[in-house]
Amino acid sequence: MPVCPRCQQSIQAATLQCPRCQLPLKAYGHPGIQLHRAEADRFLCPDCTYHADNTCNFPQRPLAKTCTLYQSQSAIAADFSTAPQPAPLQLSWVWFRRNLAWWVLAGLLLISLLIAI
């Protein structure tokens, strides 16, 4: 169960604002828009992927304390590191299918050479 970042009271996940301190927890009063908050003296932008690739158009950038688009670079790096790797047999099958035209051309050339001899 999540807690309020300001008063540390337990709250429901879909709560729009904290019942105790009235801190907005969801952006624009919509339960589906997550509102990310920075800790006390930090900013969200230095760790955000949108800031890193320069696609952020948020007006408070680079000093944003709250953001609806925030994506942590470390979380994305962790997702890629735990992604399952395909088996070598699958990789060879994919390589064969990508180069199928070359295999067919080589086969026709081989058959032509065998007929000519």
Buried (B, 14 or more C-beta within 10 A) or exposed (E): EEEBBEEEEEBEEEEBBBEEEEBEBBBEEEEEEEBBBBEEEEBBBEBBBBBEEEEBEBEEBEEBBBBBBBBEBEEEEEEEEEEEEEEEEEEEEEEEEEEEEEEEEEEEEEEEEEEEE
